[in-house]
Amino acid sequence: MPQPSASVPVAMASATSPFEAPPDTPSEATVMLASLLVPGLGQILCGQVLKGGLILVGSMFLCCGLGVFNLIAAADAYRVAQRIKAGEIVGPWQTF
């Protein structure tokens, strides 16, 4: 799969291609706590803006954002941040 070049903004990369995450990605614990408080916020902090936005909107329709949905979003944000910190390229829709 072709990699977006450094001169192509992240927003210009296709929805299925890997992209460079923000260099200042917060720690795994920070994004996990952010997603526990506001589902999708951890993904947004990891640079997965569309995915995080959809999780946020979805959480508003499922139990007002409380419960199991928060735990799943927090676990996903934690694993995505771990992969970014390890130097992996994470796709915009990649989970866990």
Chimera marker file (.cmm) of the C-alpha trace (Angstrom):
<marker_set name="trace">
<marker id="1" x="0.000" y="0.000" z="0.000" r="1" g="1" b="0" radius="0.5"/>
<marker id="2" x="1.557" y="3.362" z="-0.960" r="1" g="1" b="0" radius="0.5"/>
<marker id="3" x="2.574" y="5.675" z="1.844" r="1" g="1" b="0" radius="0.5"/>
<marker id="4" x="1.502" y="9.334" z="1.728" r="1" g="1" b="0" radius="0.5"/>
<marker id="5" x="4.496" y="11.550" z="1.093" r="1" g="1" b="0" radius="0.5"/>
<marker id="6" x="5.686" y="14.039" z="3.683" r="1" g="1" b="0" radius="0.5"/>
<marker id="7" x="4.398" y="16.868" z="1.507" r="1" g="1" b="0" radius="0.5"/>
<marker id="8" x="0.837" y="15.483" z="1.439" r="1" g="1" b="0" radius="0.5"/>
<marker id="9" x="-1.211" y="16.654" z="4.429" r="1" g="1" b="0" radius="0.5"/>
<marker id="10" x="-2.802" y="13.943" z="6.561" r="1" g="1" b="0" radius="0.5"/>
<marker id="11" x="-6.262" y="15.115" z="5.530" r="1" g="1" b="0" radius="0.5"/>
<marker id="12" x="-5.346" y="14.452" z="1.885" r="1" g="1" b="0" radius="0.5"/>
<marker id="13" x="-4.423" y="10.799" z="2.534" r="1" g="1" b="0" radius="0.5"/>
<marker id="14" x="-7.102" y="8.317" z="1.560" r="1" g="1" b="0" radius="0.5"/>
<marker id="15" x="-9.369" y="6.988" z="4.287" r="1" g="1" b="0" radius="0.5"/>
<marker id="16" x="-7.786" y="3.536" z="4.093" r="1" g="1" b="0" radius="0.5"/>
<marker id="17" x="-4.104" y="4.468" z="3.816" r="1" g="1" b="0" radius="0.5"/>
<marker id="18" x="-1.739" y="4.739" z="6.789" r="1" g="1" b="0" radius="0.5"/>
<marker id="19" x="-0.790" y="8.221" z="7.868" r="1" g="1" b="0" radius="0.5"/>
<marker id="20" x="1.744" y="9.890" z="10.083" r="1" g="1" b="0" radius="0.5"/>
<marker id="21" x="0.298" y="10.482" z="13.527" r="1" g="1" b="0" radius="0.5"/>
<marker id="22" x="0.920" y="13.772" z="15.286" r="1" g="1" b="0" radius="0.5"/>
<marker id="23" x="4.492" y="13.821" z="16.668" r="1" g="1" b="0" radius="0.5"/>
<marker id="24" x="3.242" y="15.117" z="20.008" r="1" g="1" b="0" radius="0.5"/>
<marker id="25" x="0.821" y="12.248" z="20.668" r="1" g="1" b="0" radius="0.5"/>
<marker id="26" x="-0.061" y="12.161" z="24.380" r="1" g="1" b="0" radius="0.5"/>
<marker id="27" x="0.837" y="9.171" z="26.530" r="1" g="1" b="0" radius="0.5"/>
<marker id="28" x="-1.188" y="5.995" z="26.438" r="1" g="1" b="0" radius="0.5"/>
<marker id="29" x="-2.639" y="6.723" z="29.885" r="1" g="1" b="0" radius="0.5"/>
<marker id="30" x="-3.701" y="10.228" z="28.838" r="1" g="1" b="0" radius="0.5"/>
<marker id="31" x="-5.568" y="9.079" z="25.731" r="1" g="1" b="0" radius="0.5"/>
<marker id="32" x="-7.149" y="6.194" z="27.630" r="1" g="1" b="0" radius="0.5"/>
<marker id="33" x="-8.446" y="8.530" z="30.348" r="1" g="1" b="0" radius="0.5"/>
<marker id="34" x="-9.613" y="11.024" z="27.717" r="1" g="1" b="0" radius="0.5"/>
<marker id="35" x="-11.675" y="8.301" z="26.022" r="1" g="1" b="0" radius="0.5"/>
<marker id="36" x="-13.077" y="7.140" z="29.349" r="1" g="1" b="0" radius="0.5"/>
<marker id="37" x="-14.324" y="10.662" z="30.039" r="1" g="1" b="0" radius="0.5"/>
<marker id="38" x="-15.361" y="11.491" z="26.458" r="1" g="1" b="0" radius="0.5"/>
<marker id="39" x="-15.534" y="8.501" z="24.084" r="1" g="1" b="0" radius="0.5"/>
<marker id="40" x="-13.588" y="9.264" z="20.922" r="1" g="1" b="0" radius="0.5"/>
<marker id="41" x="-11.412" y="11.989" z="22.424" r="1" g="1" b="0" radius="0.5"/>
<marker id="42" x="-8.453" y="9.614" z="22.760" r="1" g="1" b="0" radius="0.5"/>
<marker id="43" x="-8.672" y="8.693" z="19.083" r="1" g="1" b="0" radius="0.5"/>
<marker id="44" x="-8.841" y="12.381" z="18.148" r="1" g="1" b="0" radius="0.5"/>
<marker id="45" x="-5.721" y="13.051" z="20.247" r="1" g="1" b="0" radius="0.5"/>
<marker id="46" x="-3.986" y="10.204" z="18.366" r="1" g="1" b="0" radius="0.5"/>
<marker id="47" x="-4.778" y="11.862" z="15.041" r="1" g="1" b="0" radius="0.5"/>
<marker id="48" x="-7.714" y="9.602" z="14.101" r="1" g="1" b="0" radius="0.5"/>
<marker id="49" x="-10.121" y="12.547" z="13.906" r="1" g="1" b="0" radius="0.5"/>
<marker id="50" x="-12.884" y="11.022" z="11.773" r="1" g="1" b="0" radius="0.5"/>
<marker id="51" x="-12.856" y="7.760" z="13.741" r="1" g="1" b="0" radius="0.5"/>
<marker id="52" x="-12.921" y="9.671" z="17.043" r="1" g="1" b="0" radius="0.5"/>
<marker id="53" x="-15.744" y="11.889" z="15.832" r="1" g="1" b="0" radius="0.5"/>
<marker id="54" x="-17.835" y="8.893" z="14.832" r="1" g="1" b="0" radius="0.5"/>
<marker id="55" x="-17.202" y="7.236" z="18.194" r="1" g="1" b="0" radius="0.5"/>
<marker id="56" x="-18.219" y="10.473" z="19.927" r="1" g="1" b="0" radius="0.5"/>
<marker id="57" x="-21.443" y="10.785" z="17.921" r="1" g="1" b="0" radius="0.5"/>
<marker id="58" x="-22.165" y="7.071" z="18.322" r="1" g="1" b="0" radius="0.5"/>
<marker id="59" x="-21.726" y="7.293" z="22.074" r="1" g="1" b="0" radius="0.5"/>
<marker id="60" x="-24.374" y="10.006" z="22.225" r="1" g="1" b="0" radius="0.5"/>
<marker id="61" x="-26.884" y="7.542" z="20.792" r="1" g="1" b="0" radius="0.5"/>
<marker id="62" x="-25.773" y="4.535" z="22.862" r="1" g="1" b="0" radius="0.5"/>
<marker id="63" x="-26.451" y="5.030" z="26.555" r="1" g="1" b="0" radius="0.5"/>
<marker id="64" x="-25.436" y="8.693" z="26.438" r="1" g="1" b="0" radius="0.5"/>
<marker id="65" x="-21.776" y="7.705" z="26.335" r="1" g="1" b="0" radius="0.5"/>
<marker id="66" x="-21.762" y="5.706" z="29.555" r="1" g="1" b="0" radius="0.5"/>
<marker id="67" x="-20.801" y="2.116" z="30.107" r="1" g="1" b="0" radius="0.5"/>
<marker id="68" x="-19.171" y="-0.508" z="27.957" r="1" g="1" b="0" radius="0.5"/>
<marker id="69" x="-18.811" y="1.812" z="24.948" r="1" g="1" b="0" radius="0.5"/>
<marker id="70" x="-16.481" y="4.045" z="27.008" r="1" g="1" b="0" radius="0.5"/>
<marker id="71" x="-14.334" y="1.084" z="28.014" r="1" g="1" b="0" radius="0.5"/>
<marker id="72" x="-13.984" y="-0.103" z="24.418" r="1" g="1" b="0" radius="0.5"/>
<marker id="73" x="-13.090" y="3.401" z="23.202" r="1" g="1" b="0" radius="0.5"/>
<marker id="74" x="-10.546" y="3.798" z="26.026" r="1" g="1" b="0" radius="0.5"/>
<marker id="75" x="-8.902" y="0.438" z="25.283" r="1" g="1" b="0" radius="0.5"/>
<marker id="76" x="-8.705" y="1.286" z="21.580" r="1" g="1" b="0" radius="0.5"/>
<marker id="77" x="-7.171" y="4.724" z="22.253" r="1" g="1" b="0" radius="0.5"/>
<marker id="78" x="-4.595" y="3.142" z="24.586" r="1" g="1" b="0" radius="0.5"/>
<marker id="79" x="-3.515" y="0.526" z="22.007" r="1" g="1" b="0" radius="0.5"/>
<marker id="80" x="-3.372" y="3.058" z="19.166" r="1" g="1" b="0" radius="0.5"/>
<marker id="81" x="-1.202" y="5.377" z="21.285" r="1" g="1" b="0" radius="0.5"/>
<marker id="82" x="1.067" y="2.424" z="22.155" r="1" g="1" b="0" radius="0.5"/>
<marker id="83" x="1.550" y="1.651" z="18.481" r="1" g="1" b="0" radius="0.5"/>
<marker id="84" x="2.274" y="5.296" z="17.654" r="1" g="1" b="0" radius="0.5"/>
<marker id="85" x="4.809" y="5.565" z="20.492" r="1" g="1" b="0" radius="0.5"/>
<marker id="86" x="6.467" y="2.356" z="19.199" r="1" g="1" b="0" radius="0.5"/>
<marker id="87" x="6.978" y="4.062" z="15.838" r="1" g="1" b="0" radius="0.5"/>
<marker id="88" x="4.336" y="2.130" z="13.918" r="1" g="1" b="0" radius="0.5"/>
<marker id="89" x="2.305" y="3.845" z="11.233" r="1" g="1" b="0" radius="0.5"/>
<marker id="90" x="-1.333" y="3.631" z="12.253" r="1" g="1" b="0" radius="0.5"/>
<marker id="91" x="-4.132" y="3.899" z="9.731" r="1" g="1" b="0" radius="0.5"/>
<marker id="92" x="-7.026" y="6.278" z="10.316" r="1" g="1" b="0" radius="0.5"/>
<marker id="93" x="-9.426" y="3.396" z="11.024" r="1" g="1" b="0" radius="0.5"/>
<marker id="94" x="-7.003" y="0.945" z="12.649" r="1" g="1" b="0" radius="0.5"/>
<marker id="95" x="-8.231" y="-0.401" z="15.952" r="1" g="1" b="0" radius="0.5"/>
<marker id="96" x="-6.522" y="-2.171" z="18.803" r="1" g="1" b="0" radius="0.5"/>
<link id1="1" id2="2" r="1" g="1" b="0" radius="0.2"/>
<link id1="2" id2="3" r="1" g="1" b="0" radius="0.2"/>
<link id1="3" id2="4" r="1" g="1" b="0" radius="0.2"/>
<link id1="4" id2="5" r="1" g="1" b="0" radius="0.2"/>
<link id1="5" id2="6" r="1" g="1" b="0" radius="0.2"/>
<link id1="6" id2="7" r="1" g="1" b="0" radius="0.2"/>
<link id1="7" id2="8" r="1" g="1" b="0" radius="0.2"/>
<link id1="8" id2="9" r="1" g="1" b="0" radius="0.2"/>
<link id1="9" id2="10" r="1" g="1" b="0" radius="0.2"/>
<link id1="10" id2="11" r="1" g="1" b="0" radius="0.2"/>
<link id1="11" id2="12" r="1" g="1" b="0" radius="0.2"/>
<link id1="12" id2="13" r="1" g="1" b="0" radius="0.2"/>
<link id1="13" id2="14" r="1" g="1" b="0" radius="0.2"/>
<link id1="14" id2="15" r="1" g="1" b="0" radius="0.2"/>
<link id1="15" id2="16" r="1" g="1" b="0" radius="0.2"/>
<link id1="16" id2="17" r="1" g="1" b="0" radius="0.2"/>
<link id1="17" id2="18" r="1" g="1" b="0" radius="0.2"/>
<link id1="18" id2="19" r="1" g="1" b="0" radius="0.2"/>
<link id1="19" id2="20" r="1" g="1" b="0" radius="0.2"/>
<link id1="20" id2="21" r="1" g="1" b="0" radius="0.2"/>
<link id1="21" id2="22" r="1" g="1" b="0" radius="0.2"/>
<link id1="22" id2="23" r="1" g="1" b="0" radius="0.2"/>
<link id1="23" id2="24" r="1" g="1" b="0" radius="0.2"/>
<link id1="24" id2="25" r="1" g="1" b="0" radius="0.2"/>
<link id1="25" id2="26" r="1" g="1" b="0" radius="0.2"/>
<link id1="26" id2="27" r="1" g="1" b="0" radius="0.2"/>
<link id1="27" id2="28" r="1" g="1" b="0" radius="0.2"/>
<link id1="28" id2="29" r="1" g="1" b="0" radius="0.2"/>
<link id1="29" id2="30" r="1" g="1" b="0" radius="0.2"/>
<link id1="30" id2="31" r="1" g="1" b="0" radius="0.2"/>
<link id1="31" id2="32" r="1" g="1" b="0" radius="0.2"/>
<link id1="32" id2="33" r="1" g="1" b="0" radius="0.2"/>
<link id1="33" id2="34" r="1" g="1" b="0" radius="0.2"/>
<link id1="34" id2="35" r="1" g="1" b="0" radius="0.2"/>
<link id1="35" id2="36" r="1" g="1" b="0" radius="0.2"/>
<link id1="36" id2="37" r="1" g="1" b="0" radius="0.2"/>
<link id1="37" id2="38" r="1" g="1" b="0" radius="0.2"/>
<link id1="38" id2="39" r="1" g="1" b="0" radius="0.2"/>
<link id1="39" id2="40" r="1" g="1" b="0" radius="0.2"/>
<link id1="40" id2="41" r="1" g="1" b="0" radius="0.2"/>
<link id1="41" id2="42" r="1" g="1" b="0" radius="0.2"/>
<link id1="42" id2="43" r="1" g="1" b="0" radius="0.2"/>
<link id1="43" id2="44" r="1" g="1" b="0" radius="0.2"/>
<link id1="44" id2="45" r="1" g="1" b="0" radius="0.2"/>
<link id1="45" id2="46" r="1" g="1" b="0" radius="0.2"/>
<link id1="46" id2="47" r="1" g="1" b="0" radius="0.2"/>
<link id1="47" id2="48" r="1" g="1" b="0" radius="0.2"/>
<link id1="48" id2="49" r="1" g="1" b="0" radius="0.2"/>
<link id1="49" id2="50" r="1" g="1" b="0" radius="0.2"/>
<link id1="50" id2="51" r="1" g="1" b="0" radius="0.2"/>
<link id1="51" id2="52" r="1" g="1" b="0" radius="0.2"/>
<link id1="52" id2="53" r="1" g="1" b="0" radius="0.2"/>
<link id1="53" id2="54" r="1" g="1" b="0" radius="0.2"/>
<link id1="54" id2="55" r="1" g="1" b="0" radius="0.2"/>
<link id1="55" id2="56" r="1" g="1" b="0" radius="0.2"/>
<link id1="56" id2="57" r="1" g="1" b="0" radius="0.2"/>
<link id1="57" id2="58" r="1" g="1" b="0" radius="0.2"/>
<link id1="58" id2="59" r="1" g="1" b="0" radius="0.2"/>
<link id1="59" id2="60" r="1" g="1" b="0" radius="0.2"/>
<link id1="60" id2="61" r="1" g="1" b="0" radius="0.2"/>
<link id1="61" id2="62" r="1" g="1" b="0" radius="0.2"/>
<link id1="62" id2="63" r="1" g="1" b="0" radius="0.2"/>
<link id1="63" id2="64" r="1" g="1" b="0" radius="0.2"/>
<link id1="64" id2="65" r="1" g="1" b="0" radius="0.2"/>
<link id1="65" id2="66" r="1" g="1" b="0" radius="0.2"/>
<link id1="66" id2="67" r="1" g="1" b="0" radius="0.2"/>
<link id1="67" id2="68" r="1" g="1" b="0" radius="0.2"/>
<link id1="68" id2="69" r="1" g="1" b="0" radius="0.2"/>
<link id1="69" id2="70" r="1" g="1" b="0" radius="0.2"/>
<link id1="70" id2="71" r="1" g="1" b="0" radius="0.2"/>
<link id1="71" id2="72" r="1" g="1" b="0" radius="0.2"/>
<link id1="72" id2="73" r="1" g="1" b="0" radius="0.2"/>
<link id1="73" id2="74" r="1" g="1" b="0" radius="0.2"/>
<link id1="74" id2="75" r="1" g="1" b="0" radius="0.2"/>
<link id1="75" id2="76" r="1" g="1" b="0" radius="0.2"/>
<link id1="76" id2="77" r="1" g="1" b="0" radius="0.2"/>
<link id1="77" id2="78" r="1" g="1" b="0" radius="0.2"/>
<link id1="78" id2="79" r="1" g="1" b="0" radius="0.2"/>
<link id1="79" id2="80" r="1" g="1" b="0" radius="0.2"/>
<link id1="80" id2="81" r="1" g="1" b="0" radius="0.2"/>
<link id1="81" id2="82" r="1" g="1" b="0" radius="0.2"/>
<link id1="82" id2="83" r="1" g="1" b="0" radius="0.2"/>
<link id1="83" id2="84" r="1" g="1" b="0" radius="0.2"/>
<link id1="84" id2="85" r="1" g="1" b="0" radius="0.2"/>
<link id1="85" id2="86" r="1" g="1" b="0" radius="0.2"/>
<link id1="86" id2="87" r="1" g="1" b="0" radius="0.2"/>
<link id1="87" id2="88" r="1" g="1" b="0" radius="0.2"/>
<link id1="88" id2="89" r="1" g="1" b="0" radius="0.2"/>
<link id1="89" id2="90" r="1" g="1" b="0" radius="0.2"/>
<link id1="90" id2="91" r="1" g="1" b="0" radius="0.2"/>
<link id1="91" id2="92" r="1" g="1" b="0" radius="0.2"/>
<link id1="92" id2="93" r="1" g="1" b="0" radius="0.2"/>
<link id1="93" id2="94" r="1" g="1" b="0" radius="0.2"/>
<link id1="94" id2="95" r="1" g="1" b="0" radius="0.2"/>
<link id1="95" id2="96" r="1" g="1" b="0" radius="0.2"/>
</marker_set>
